[in-house]
Amino acid sequence: MDVVTDVRDDHHLINVVRKLPYRTLRFARRMVAVFSLIAGLLCHPVLAIDDNEPGMRELLRSDNAEYSLTFENDLWFGTDRDYTNALRMQKTANWDSRDGDSYFTEQSSDGPVNYKLIGGAHIANNIYTGGNIKLPLAEIPEDDRPYAGWTYVGLSKQRVFEDDSIRKWELDIGCLGPCAGSRQIQTKIHDAGDSAAPQGWDNQIADTIALQYFYDMQFPIPENHIRRRSNNPAVRKIDFARSLHVAAGTVFNTLGVGAAVRIGKLRGYYDGIGLPGPIPSVKRHAFVTPRARERFAYARAKVRYVAHNATIEGALINDQSPFTQDAREVVLDLELGFSWQRKHCTFNVYAATRSTEIEAQAFRSRNHAWGGIQIHGFRCAASLFALGLALSL
């Protein structure tokens, strides 16, 4: 009996030793995430107001402020799992001073560079579920994705430079867990649509404060590599860009690189609507006429290193979640879409895919897909709502 006990103890010790490097690595990743968040907050321009720029309150009270709505759901692809639903409402404005100046100047190694300033305030909710929402709690597979909900409010700032390079910052605060209300939101939506009620929300990530920071940089391909449609320097046929993405906080801690291509009737990022994103572009030039139009197809890809994903792994520190998984360290994202702009109305529709995010699941480069729609401009949104209402009568 003592021999059996000793053998079991030895096996247990071996298992502990085998898991030690991974646990140490995971702890190191989480500590890096914590320090990244602190560094991001200290450097965040939403908190540190530049003397040459207006405060967020003054910026958002600008006369040219507009509203936007972004909706994403995987129902477009006939599924109801993983990253399954998101809704984001935002107010965005670019700066036009009373004396007519609509740009600022930043000193660089090559001299002064002009840029446009865009600010935003938003409220949003994201919903994540397991692979099969019909399964009761006792039948959920061991390698399934945890349920999670994230509700937050935030501020954003974007600088768009004359060379079409872009810097974006976003700071969010909210709640991850039952306090986000995602369970109630999804249940009511399914009840209204006479769909199956989700069964696994008792397994959702536990409550934690969601403090999140995002920083994105985009760099265009040099000007002499761009083919133009005409002699008008503002009109293009195709352009390319590369990007850097950083997320630090109690929800996501990632580092990513990406690339994008646009094809169609284009204006530069400094003059036009740019790509769909958390900070929708608005009229950036005082001389852009109401008749200015853009329409183009685009594709963008991104690869991310994931230090921590709280919607899968739970809170960074002292997690109390009943069910968690280990997140994969490398995740791939791909998005294809179409953008159309006329006057001050912008309409974006897109489809996105993401590779496997759970370490215990077999890797698939296109593990999950969803569709999205983004409407920017109050008149545009009101017109589409009226059209939909008329068609439904």
N, C-alpha and C positions, 0 to 999 in steps of 0.2 A: 504493500500500500504506500509506503514511504517512497519507494522507487518511482511509482506512478506519479505521486505528487511532485517529486523532484523533476521528473521529465516535463510535467505540465508547467512547472515554474520556469524551467529552462526555455520552453517554447514561448512562454509569455514574455520573458526577458528578450529573446531574439526578436519577437514582433515589435517590442517597444523600441529596440535599437534600430530596426529597419525603418520605423516611422519617424525616428528622431530627425533625420536630415530634412524630410518634407515639412515637419512641424516647425523646425527652425527657419526654413525658407519662408514658410507662410507667415511666421511672426515677423521676419525681416521685411517682407512685402507690406505687411500692415503698418509697420513703423515708418517705412518710406512714404506710404500713403498719408499718414498723419502729418508728417513733416512737410509733405508737398502741399497739403491743404493750408497749413499755417503760412508757408511761404507765399502761396497764391493769394491769401487774404491780405497779407501785408503789402503786396504789390498791386492789388486790384484797383483799377482806375475808377470804378464806381464808388469806392470808398475814399480814395485819394483824389480830390478834385484839383485839376490843373487850373492855374490862375488864368490861362488864356482860353479856357473852355467854360461854357455855362454849366451850372449845376443840373442834376437830373430833373428836378422839379421844373426849372425854367425851360429845359429842353423839351420835356413832355407836354408843356403847356403851349408849345409853338403852334402857330396858326395852321401849319401844314401837317399836323398829326393825323395819322390814319389808324384804322383798326384791321386786324387780320385774324383769321381762324384757320387752324390746322387740325385735321382729323386723320388718324391712321388706324387701320383695322385689318386683321388677317382674313376677314370674311370674304374679301375680294378673291382669295385663293381657296375658299371652301374649307378653311380650318378655324379652330378656336382654341389656340394653345400658345405657350411661350409668351412672346411679346404680342399681346392680342389686341390691345386698344390704347389709344392715346388721344387726348383732346387738349388743345392749347389755344388760349385766347390772349391776344397781345395788342398793346397800343404802341405805335412806333412813330417817331418824328425825326426829321433831319433839321439841322440848324440853319435858319436864315435870319441874320441879324437885321435890325431896323435900318441900318445904313446900307443895306443891300449886299454885304459880304456874306457868302454862304460857305466859306471854307476857312480852314486854319492852316498855319504853317509850322512845320516841324524841322528842326535843324538835323541834318545828316552829314555823313562824311563827304558827300558830293554837293553839299550846299542845302539851301532851304527847299522843302518839298511841301506842296499844298495837299490837303486832305479834307474830305467831307466827314462830318461827325453825325452819327445816327444813334439815337437812344431808344430804349424800349422798356416797358413794364409788362409783366405777364402773370397768368395763373394757369396751371396745368395739372393734369392727372394722367398717370401711366398705370396700366394693368398688366400683370404677368400671371399666367396660370400653367398648370401641369399639362401633360400630353393629351389627356382625355378627361374633360371636365365632368363627364357622366359617372366616372368611377367613384364609388364611396370611399371613405377614408381607409378602410381596411384593405382595399384592393389596389391602392396606388403603388406602382412599382418602386423598388428601392432606388432606381436610378432616375426617377422622374424629377422634373423641375419643381422647386417650391413655388407656391402661390405668393404673390407680393403685390402691394399697391403703394404708389408714391404720389402724394399730392403736394404741390409747392407753389410759391410765389417768388418772383425775382425781378432783378433789374439787369439790363444788358447795355453794352456800349460797343459801337463799331466805328472804326476809322478806315476809310477807303481812300487810298492815295492815288495821285495822278498816274502813276505807273501801273495801276490796277492791282497792286498788292493790297491785302486786307488784313486787319487785326480785329478780332472779336473777343470780347470778354462777357461773361455771364456769371452772376452770383445768385444762388437760389437758397431759400430756406423753407422747410416744410416738415412733413412727417412721412416716414416709411413704416408700414405695418397696418394693423386694424384701424388706427386713428386716421388713415388716409381715406377711409370710406369706399375703397374700391370694390369691396365685397358687395356693399349695398348698391353701388352704381351698376355693376355687372348684372346682379340679380334683377334689378328693375328693368334694365334693358332687355334681358332675356324674357322676362314676364310680358313686357309690352310686345315683343316679337313672337310670342308663343314658342320660345325655344327652350331647350333642356336647361334646367337650373344647375348651376355649377355646384359640385358636391365636396370639393377639396379645400375650401377656404379655412377650415380648422387647422390646416397644415401651413398657414401663411407665415411669413417672416414676422417676428415680434416687433413691437413698437420701438422705434428709435428716432432721434432727432435727425432730420435730413438737412445737412448744411453742405452745399455743393458749389464747386467753382469750375468753370469751363474757360479754356483759352484756345483760340484757333488762329492760325496764321496761314495766309494763302499767297503764293507767289506765281506770277504769270510767266509763261515762256517768253523769252526776249522778243521784242517788237519785230525784229527782222525775220522771225520765224513764222509770222502770222500772215496768212493769205487774206487779201481784202476783196470785197465784192466790187467796190467802186473807188473813186478818188477821194471820197469823203473819209477822213481819218477816223471818224466815229463809228463807221459801219463796217462790219466784218462778216465773213462767211463761216469761219471756224476759229476757235482758239483753245488753248490748253492751259492748265494750271496745276500746280502741285501744292500740297498743304501739309501742315503739322497740327496735331490735335492733342490737347492735354486736358484731362479731367482729374480733379482732386477733391476729395470730400468724404463724407460718411456713407455715400451711396455708391459712387463709381470712382475708381482710381485707375486710370488708363493712360497710355501714351501711344499715339497712332500717327501714321503717315498715309497720305492719299494722293490721288490724281483725278483730274476731271477734264472732260472735253465737251465743248458745245458746238453744235452745227445748226446753221439756219440764218435768219436775219438778226444780227447781233449788234449791240452797242457795247462799248467797253464796260468793265465793272464799275469804273468811276462815273460813267455817264448813264448806265442802264440799270436793269433790275437784278443782274447777277444770278446766282443759283438759289433755289429754295433752301430755307434753313430756319433755325430758331429766331434769327433777326431778319425779317423780310426787308428787302431793299425798298426805298421810297425814292421820290424824285430828288436827285442829288445836284442837279445843275439848274441855276436860275434860267439858263437859256434853252433848256429842253422844252420844246413846245408841247401843248396838249395832244398834238397829232403824232408825236413820236411813238413808234410802235416797235415791238420786238416779238419774235416767235422763233423758238428753237427747240431742238431735241438735245438731250444731254445724257452723259453717263459719267458716273464717278465711283471710285473704288477706294476702300480704306482697309488697312490692316492695323490691328490694335494689340498691344501688349496689355494684359489685364493683371494688375497687381491685386485688386480686390473688387468684387461685385456684390454689394450687400443684398441685392434682390435674389441672389443665389446662395451666398455664404453667410448671410446674417450680418449683424452689427460688427463693426471693427473691433470693439472692446466689450467684453461681458455680454455676449449674445445669449438670449434666452429663447431663441426660436425652437419650436418643436421638431422642425424638419429642415435640414440644409444639405447642400451639396458643395463639392469643390468645383470652382470655376476653371475652365480652360484658360491657359495663359495667353494663347494667341487666337484671335477671332477675326474673321474676314467679313466685310460688308460690301455689297454691290447695289447700286441704285440706277435705274433707267427712268427717264421722265421727259415731260414736255412742258414748256412754259410759254405763256402768251400774255402780252401786255398791250393795253391801249389806253391812252390818257393816263389816269391815275388808278387804273384797275389792273390787277395782276392775278392770273389764274395758273396754278401749277398742279399737275397730276403726275404721279410716279408710282413705281413698283420697286420694292427693295427685298433683298435676300440677306440672310446671315448664316454663318457656319455654326456648327455645334458649340454651345457654350458650357455644357456640362462635361466634366472630366470623365465621369463614369459611362457616358454614352459614346457609341462609335462615332468617329469623326465623319461629318458630311459637309462639303463646302457650301451646299445650299440646303441647310437643314430646315430653315423656316423662311416664309415669305409673307409679305403684307403689302397693302396698297395705301396710298395717302393722297390727300387733296388739301391744297392751301389756297385760300382766297384772301387777297390783300386789297383793301379799299372798301369803305362802308357802302358806297353806292353799288359797287360790284356785288357784294354779298347780298344786299337788299334786292337787287334785280334777280339774282339767281334764286333767292328764296321765293320771290313773287312768281317766278316762272314755274318752280316746282309746285307751289301751291295751286297755280292755275291748272297744271297738268293733272294734279291729283283729284280735282273736282269733277 
